[in-house]
Amino acid sequence: MFEILVNNLSSLLGADDEDIAALVSLTTSKSYHKNEVILREGEVCKNFGFILRGIIRIYHEGDTKEITMDILKENEFFSDFLSVVHSMPSQYNIVAIEDTDILYIGYNDVRHIIDSNPKFAKFYRAVLERDYALLLRHNNSFKILSPTERYQLYLERRGDICDRVPLKYVASMLNMDQATLSRVRSNLKKEIG
């Protein structure tokens, strides 16, 4: 189970076996069934997670509808960063869309390992920078891209997820209703074929 994380860290960090063993010793694993809640809105998130298998959905329950914030799959890190870092109640729910296996590491353990190991500090900073850039790109897409362009961008980044999740979640994440997404998909199929 840990091999996926070890392989990712070895290739990304150039970390040696001792470094990786130190990190792995701080992790715990947990399996979730499809539709099982990982984190409820209002709870304090205490860990960073790494998805070994499966897909999760991060969403907010608005007044009239659920708003999908992100959909993540294998080999991706996740957390409610504000909740973890500031020990504040989460604004999000996180749920397994498929049977899912996750590795967790506590925030204090992360702080300790990045303070004591420059390789992990560099990796942590790179993950934060990448995720911040993706967040900006996603948020800016609502201001400058059409629904079709937003969907095409999503397909480029995460096309493999579309066949594994209900389209209503993808539509919500792209800030459109399901009818609009269906129309966009239909128009794209006509253009291609």
C-alpha positions as a Python dict, from the first residue, in 0.01 Angstrom:
ca = {
    (1, 'M'): (0, 0, 0),
    (2, 'F'): (282, 239, 86),
    (3, 'E'): (467, 161, -240),
    (4, 'I'): (271, 425, -434),
    (5, 'L'): (376, 701, -194),
    (6, 'V'): (732, 571, -173),
    (7, 'N'): (766, 563, -552),
    (8, 'N'): (625, 915, -581),
    (9, 'L'): (855, 1053, -315),
    (10, 'S'): (1162, 873, -450),
    (11, 'S'): (1113, 1014, -799),
    (12, 'L'): (1008, 1364, -690),
    (13, 'L'): (1254, 1417, -407),
    (14, 'G'): (1548, 1199, -478),
    (15, 'A'): (1497, 1102, -114),
    (16, 'D'): (1685, 799, 12),
    (17, 'D'): (1528, 499, 180),
    (18, 'E'): (1605, 632, 528),
    (19, 'D'): (1426, 963, 460),
    (20, 'I'): (1124, 786, 317),
    (21, 'A'): (1113, 533, 600),
    (22, 'A'): (1108, 821, 849),
    (23, 'L'): (813, 977, 670),
    (24, 'V'): (622, 650, 626),
    (25, 'S'): (662, 574, 996),
    (26, 'L'): (456, 887, 1068),
    (27, 'T'): (164, 788, 843),
    (28, 'T'): (-152, 593, 910),
    (29, 'S'): (-381, 441, 653),
    (30, 'K'): (-756, 420, 635),
    (31, 'S'): (-998, 268, 387),
    (32, 'Y'): (-1337, 418, 303),
    (33, 'H'): (-1634, 268, 125),
    (34, 'K'): (-1812, 443, -159),
    (35, 'N'): (-2011, 745, -25),
    (36, 'E'): (-1846, 725, 317),
    (37, 'V'): (-1774, 1061, 478),
    (38, 'I'): (-1406, 1140, 531),
    (39, 'L'): (-1455, 1487, 684),
    (40, 'R'): (-1774, 1669, 778),
    (41, 'E'): (-1823, 2041, 752),
    (42, 'G'): (-1770, 2188, 1100),
    (43, 'E'): (-1509, 1931, 1207),
    (44, 'V'): (-1146, 2033, 1242),
    (45, 'C'): (-923, 1867, 984),
    (46, 'K'): (-604, 1745, 1152),
    (47, 'N'): (-422, 1564, 874),
    (48, 'F'): (-291, 1582, 522),
    (49, 'G'): (-402, 1292, 305),
    (50, 'F'): (-257, 1110, 7),
    (51, 'I'): (-497, 906, -206),
    (52, 'L'): (-360, 560, -275),
    (53, 'R'): (-673, 428, -446),
    (54, 'G'): (-1009, 579, -533),
    (55, 'I'): (-1164, 921, -579),
    (56, 'I'): (-1280, 1182, -328),
    (57, 'R'): (-1504, 1484, -361),
    (58, 'I'): (-1463, 1805, -163),
    (59, 'Y'): (-1782, 2008, -146),
    (60, 'H'): (-1967, 2278, 44),
    (61, 'E'): (-2336, 2259, 128),
    (62, 'G'): (-2479, 2591, 13),
    (63, 'D'): (-2824, 2722, 99),
    (64, 'T'): (-2988, 2566, -205),
    (65, 'K'): (-2733, 2324, -349),
    (66, 'E'): (-2406, 2144, -298),
    (67, 'I'): (-2104, 2315, -452),
    (68, 'T'): (-1824, 2084, -559),
    (69, 'M'): (-1489, 2245, -485),
    (70, 'D'): (-1267, 1966, -618),
    (71, 'I'): (-1254, 1604, -722),
    (72, 'L'): (-927, 1424, -658),
    (73, 'K'): (-794, 1081, -749),
    (74, 'E'): (-506, 844, -690),
    (75, 'N'): (-162, 992, -629),
    (76, 'E'): (-296, 1329, -516),
    (77, 'F'): (-260, 1504, -184),
    (78, 'F'): (-556, 1670, -14),
    (79, 'S'): (-661, 1848, 300),
    (80, 'D'): (-870, 2138, 415),
    (81, 'F'): (-556, 2347, 444),
    (82, 'L'): (-711, 2634, 641),
    (83, 'S'): (-869, 2395, 887),
    (84, 'V'): (-544, 2201, 939),
    (85, 'V'): (-310, 2497, 972),
    (86, 'H'): (-540, 2718, 1182),
    (87, 'S'): (-728, 2446, 1374),
    (88, 'M'): (-1057, 2594, 1261),
    (89, 'P'): (-1380, 2416, 1165),
    (90, 'S'): (-1385, 2298, 807),
    (91, 'Q'): (-1614, 2467, 559),
    (92, 'Y'): (-1618, 2152, 348),
    (93, 'N'): (-1734, 1795, 342),
    (94, 'I'): (-1502, 1534, 197),
    (95, 'V'): (-1654, 1207, 80),
    (96, 'A'): (-1530, 896, -102),
    (97, 'I'): (-1690, 865, -445),
    (98, 'E'): (-1544, 515, -486),
    (99, 'D'): (-1392, 271, -239),
    (100, 'T'): (-1084, 468, -138),
    (101, 'D'): (-759, 409, 50),
    (102, 'I'): (-584, 708, 205),
    (103, 'L'): (-255, 763, 386),
    (104, 'Y'): (-263, 1033, 652),
    (105, 'I'): (6, 1235, 822),
    (106, 'G'): (-64, 1482, 1100),
    (107, 'Y'): (13, 1851, 1063),
    (108, 'N'): (260, 1854, 1353),
    (109, 'D'): (446, 1560, 1198),
    (110, 'V'): (460, 1745, 865),
    (111, 'R'): (598, 2056, 1038),
    (112, 'H'): (860, 1848, 1217),
    (113, 'I'): (977, 1666, 905),
    (114, 'I'): (997, 1978, 687),
    (115, 'D'): (1183, 2163, 962),
    (116, 'S'): (1435, 1881, 997),
    (117, 'N'): (1479, 1767, 636),
    (118, 'P'): (1550, 2011, 351),
    (119, 'K'): (1436, 1761, 86),
    (120, 'F'): (1090, 1740, 240),
    (121, 'A'): (1079, 2116, 292),
    (122, 'K'): (1150, 2163, -79),
    (123, 'F'): (885, 1906, -170),
    (124, 'Y'): (625, 2066, 62),
    (125, 'R'): (691, 2408, -86),
    (126, 'A'): (665, 2268, -441),
    (127, 'V'): (330, 2102, -363),
    (128, 'L'): (195, 2425, -212),
    (129, 'E'): (314, 2631, -508),
    (130, 'R'): (162, 2387, -757),
    (131, 'D'): (-169, 2371, -573),
    (132, 'Y'): (-184, 2749, -541),
    (133, 'A'): (-121, 2790, -914),
    (134, 'L'): (-396, 2536, -991),
    (135, 'L'): (-634, 2719, -758),
    (136, 'L'): (-566, 3051, -929),
    (137, 'R'): (-608, 2895, -1271),
    (138, 'H'): (-937, 2736, -1168),
    (139, 'N'): (-1073, 3056, -1011),
    (140, 'N'): (-962, 3272, -1303),
    (141, 'S'): (-1127, 3035, -1550),
    (142, 'F'): (-1469, 3143, -1421),
    (143, 'K'): (-1391, 3501, -1514),
    (144, 'I'): (-1230, 3459, -1853),
    (145, 'L'): (-1337, 3126, -2006),
    (146, 'S'): (-1665, 3013, -2156),
    (147, 'P'): (-1832, 2696, -2022),
    (148, 'T'): (-1692, 2504, -2320),
    (149, 'E'): (-1341, 2632, -2257),
    (150, 'R'): (-1368, 2549, -1884),
    (151, 'Y'): (-1475, 2194, -1967),
    (152, 'Q'): (-1196, 2151, -2224),
    (153, 'L'): (-941, 2272, -1969),
    (154, 'Y'): (-1081, 2026, -1717),
    (155, 'L'): (-1055, 1743, -1972),
    (156, 'E'): (-690, 1830, -2031),
    (157, 'R'): (-612, 1816, -1659),
    (158, 'R'): (-851, 1551, -1534),
    (159, 'G'): (-1026, 1386, -1827),
    (160, 'D'): (-979, 1041, -1678),
    (161, 'I'): (-1201, 1132, -1382),
    (162, 'C'): (-1507, 1221, -1591),
    (163, 'D'): (-1591, 856, -1655),
    (164, 'R'): (-1564, 771, -1285),
    (165, 'V'): (-1785, 1036, -1125),
    (166, 'P'): (-2141, 1162, -1172),
    (167, 'L'): (-2141, 1449, -1421),
    (168, 'K'): (-2340, 1665, -1179),
    (169, 'Y'): (-2025, 1688, -965),
    (170, 'V'): (-1811, 1792, -1262),
    (171, 'A'): (-2075, 2048, -1366),
    (172, 'S'): (-2086, 2192, -1015),
    (173, 'M'): (-1709, 2217, -997),
    (174, 'L'): (-1705, 2400, -1331),
    (175, 'N'): (-1974, 2639, -1208),
    (176, 'M'): (-2244, 2530, -1451),
    (177, 'D'): (-2563, 2331, -1424),
    (178, 'Q'): (-2584, 1976, -1552),
    (179, 'A'): (-2791, 2077, -1859),
    (180, 'T'): (-2521, 2322, -1967),
    (181, 'L'): (-2251, 2059, -1925),
    (182, 'S'): (-2455, 1809, -2129),
    (183, 'R'): (-2497, 2068, -2405),
    (184, 'V'): (-2124, 2147, -2400),
    (185, 'R'): (-2035, 1777, -2421),
    (186, 'S'): (-2282, 1720, -2703),
    (187, 'N'): (-2148, 2015, -2904),
    (188, 'L'): (-1790, 1895, -2857),
    (189, 'K'): (-1884, 1544, -2977),
    (190, 'K'): (-2045, 1695, -3289),
    (191, 'E'): (-1729, 1896, -3360),
    (192, 'I'): (-1509, 1588, -3324),
    (193, 'G'): (-1721, 1335, -3505),
}
